[in-house]
Amino acid sequence: MSAQYECLKSPDLYAEAFGVTAPLTLMGQQVWPRQQGFFIRQATSRKPGAAEPQGPSDETVTPDAAARQQADADQAAPAGPAVMALAQGQFGLVPAWVKSVSDAKLRSTKLAVTRYETMSTATPTRDIWLKAQRCIIPLQAFFEDDWRSGKAVPTRIARVDGKPMGVAGLWEHWAKDGEEITSFTLLTVNANSHALMNRYGQNGNEKRMPAILNEGAWAAWLSAPLDKAREFMRAYPANLLLANPVQKK
């Protein structure tokens, strides 16, 4: 699927739709890989006056150890909705093991979008999935190319009611030699049988669409136990989406 989306139209919409503190200013309306965008993650619990952590620990955590830590946390912590916080980062994931800024730039473009089926096994996302570094990407619309005419026709896809969408994602914080990058990737689901999204993408390729979350599931997606989180990865109903070709100026 296309790695381009449209952010929310006004700062107030972040507070109204998602219940998070509105940003002071907006960035560009269209967000492409390696550009800055907003995402929502679970708020970090900390003592009053303490600085908020900028990212996960630099300590290396093996997949087995991370899974055990997650299981222990699930048993120790009572189930409840997550407290959500707005964050800013680069659209396009930079894995923690990347060695340089130049390498980060090369990889991030290819890691703006991640198939949910491989998020728990692929090297770039396995550790952050096991550490439950999930996020929600607020967007007004996303874009796909319609190839049914034989030529790519850019198409804007949004909710029928015009309300913002919250798309499931994963986030990471990279730091090395004084350089730091917070980044995120958007998760996608199969859309071969989707009544609307099966029209888009090049013929012969698998059809994909963003993993759009139901409004009532936003906080639950962030805080769900690891073995339940995959249940949120579903195709959004076609009758709730509206597609319009983008008029070229």
C-alpha positions in Angstrom: 0.0 0.0 0.0 1.0 3.6 -0.4 3.1 5.2 2.4 1.4 8.5 2.4 -1.2 9.9 4.7 -2.9 13.1 5.7 -2.7 14.3 9.3 -5.5 15.9 11.3 -6.8 19.2 10.1 -6.5 21.2 13.3 -4.7 20.8 16.7 -8.0 20.6 18.6 -9.0 17.4 16.8 -6.2 15.5 18.6 -7.8 16.4 21.9 -11.4 16.0 20.8 -11.0 12.7 19.0 -8.3 11.0 21.1 -8.4 12.8 24.5 -4.7 13.8 24.3 -3.1 17.2 24.8 -3.4 19.1 21.5 -0.1 20.0 19.8 0.8 23.7 19.8 1.3 23.7 16.0 0.7 21.4 13.1 3.3 20.1 10.7 2.8 19.6 7.0 -0.7 18.3 5.9 0.8 15.4 4.0 3.1 13.0 5.7 5.6 10.9 3.7 8.4 8.5 4.9 11.2 10.3 6.8 9.0 13.3 7.6 7.8 14.2 11.1 4.4 13.1 12.2 2.4 12.7 15.4 1.6 9.4 17.1 -0.1 8.3 20.3 1.5 5.9 22.8 0.8 4.8 26.3 1.8 7.5 28.8 4.9 6.7 31.0 4.3 6.4 34.7 6.8 8.4 36.6 7.2 10.2 39.9 6.2 13.9 40.1 9.1 16.1 38.9 11.0 13.2 37.3 12.0 13.5 33.7 10.1 11.6 31.2 12.2 8.8 29.6 13.0 9.5 25.9 12.9 5.8 24.8 13.4 2.2 25.8 16.5 1.1 27.7 19.7 0.5 25.8 20.1 -2.8 27.5 19.8 -5.7 25.0 16.7 -7.8 25.6 16.4 -11.2 23.9 13.0 -12.1 22.4 12.5 -14.9 25.1 13.4 -12.6 27.9 11.1 -9.8 26.6 8.3 -12.3 26.3 8.8 -13.4 29.9 8.9 -9.8 31.1 5.7 -9.1 29.2 4.0 -12.1 30.8 5.1 -11.1 34.3 3.8 -7.6 33.7 0.5 -8.9 32.4 0.0 -11.0 35.6 1.2 -8.3 38.0 -0.6 -5.3 36.6 -4.4 -5.1 36.7 -6.2 -4.8 33.4 -7.3 -1.3 32.5 -7.4 1.3 29.8 -4.1 2.9 28.9 -3.5 6.6 29.6 -2.6 8.0 26.2 0.0 10.7 25.3 0.7 12.5 22.1 4.3 12.1 20.8 6.2 13.3 17.7 8.5 11.2 15.6 9.7 10.3 12.1 7.4 8.3 9.9 9.6 5.3 9.0 11.0 3.0 11.7 14.6 3.2 12.8 15.5 0.0 14.6 17.6 0.3 17.8 20.4 -1.8 16.3 21.0 0.6 13.4 24.6 1.8 13.5 24.5 5.3 12.0 22.3 8.1 10.9 23.0 7.4 7.3 22.0 3.8 7.7 18.9 5.0 9.6 17.9 7.2 6.6 18.2 4.2 4.2 16.2 1.8 6.3 13.5 4.1 7.5 12.0 4.7 4.1 11.4 1.0 3.7 10.0 0.6 7.2 7.3 3.2 7.1 4.7 0.4 6.6 4.9 -3.0 8.2 2.8 -6.1 7.5 1.1 -7.1 10.8 1.6 -10.8 10.0 5.4 -10.4 10.2 5.7 -7.8 13.0 6.5 -10.4 15.7 9.1 -12.2 13.6 10.8 -9.6 11.3 14.1 -8.4 12.6 13.3 -4.6 12.6 10.1 -5.0 14.6 10.4 -8.2 16.7 11.9 -6.6 19.8 9.5 -3.6 19.9 6.6 -5.9 19.4 7.7 -8.1 22.4 8.2 -4.9 24.5 4.7 -3.8 23.6 5.8 -0.5 22.1 2.5 0.0 20.3 1.1 3.3 19.1 -1.8 4.9 17.3 -1.3 7.0 14.3 -4.0 9.7 14.0 -4.8 10.5 10.4 -7.6 12.2 8.4 -7.1 10.1 5.3 -4.6 7.9 3.5 -3.8 7.5 -0.2 -3.8 4.7 -2.7 -3.3 4.4 -6.4 -6.2 3.0 -8.5 -4.8 1.0 -11.4 -8.0 -0.2 -12.9 -7.7 2.1 -15.9 -4.1 1.0 -16.5 -2.7 4.2 -15.1 -2.2 5.2 -11.5 -5.0 7.4 -10.3 -4.2 8.8 -6.8 -7.2 8.3 -4.5 -7.9 9.8 -1.1 -9.6 7.4 1.3 -11.3 8.7 4.5 -14.1 7.9 6.8 -17.6 8.5 5.5 -18.4 10.7 8.4 -15.2 12.7 8.1 -13.9 11.8 11.6 -10.3 11.1 12.2 -9.0 7.5 12.0 -6.6 5.9 14.5 -4.3 3.4 12.8 -2.3 0.8 14.8 1.5 1.1 14.7 4.8 0.4 16.5 7.3 3.0 17.7 11.0 3.0 18.6 13.7 5.3 20.0 17.2 5.2 18.5 20.2 6.8 20.1 23.9 6.6 19.2 26.9 9.0 19.4 24.7 11.9 20.6 22.1 11.4 17.8 18.5 10.5 18.7 15.6 9.5 16.5 12.1 8.6 17.7 10.2 6.9 14.9 7.1 4.8 14.1 5.7 2.4 11.5 2.2 1.9 10.3 0.7 -1.6 10.5 -1.3 -3.0 7.6 -3.7 -6.0 7.1 -4.7 -8.0 4.1 -7.4 -6.5 1.9 -7.8 -9.0 -0.9 -11.5 -9.6 0.1 -12.2 -6.1 1.1 -15.1 -4.6 -0.9 -13.4 -1.3 -1.3 -9.6 -1.7 -0.8 -9.4 -4.7 -3.2 -9.6 -2.1 -6.1 -6.3 -0.4 -5.2 -2.7 -1.3 -5.7 -1.1 -2.8 -8.8 -2.8 -5.8 -10.4 -1.3 -9.1 -9.3 0.0 -7.8 -6.0 -1.6 -8.5 -2.6 -4.0 -5.8 -1.5 -3.2 -4.2 1.8 -4.8 -1.5 3.9 -4.0 0.3 7.2 -5.0 -1.5 10.4 -7.7 1.1 11.3 -8.8 0.6 14.9 -12.4 1.0 16.2 -12.8 4.1 18.3 -13.6 2.2 21.4 -10.4 0.1 21.0 -7.7 2.8 21.0 -6.7 2.5 24.7 -7.2 -1.2 24.7 -4.8 -1.7 21.8 -2.0 0.1 23.7 -2.5 -1.9 26.9 -3.6 -5.3 25.7 -1.6 -8.4 26.8 0.7 -9.6 24.1 -1.4 -12.7 23.3 -4.5 -10.5 22.8 -3.0 -7.7 20.8 -3.2 -9.5 17.4 -7.0 -9.5 17.8 -7.1 -5.8 16.9 -5.7 -6.5 13.5 -8.8 -6.5 11.3 -9.9 -4.9 8.1 -12.1 -1.8 8.7 -15.6 -2.1 7.2 -15.9 -0.9 3.6 -19.2 0.8 4.2 -17.5 3.2 6.7 -14.9 4.4 4.2 -15.2 6.8 1.2 -12.8 7.0 -1.7 -12.3 10.0 -4.0 -9.8 10.5 -6.8 -7.4 13.3 -6.1 -7.9 16.2 -8.5 -4.6 17.4 -9.9 -4.0 21.1 -9.8 
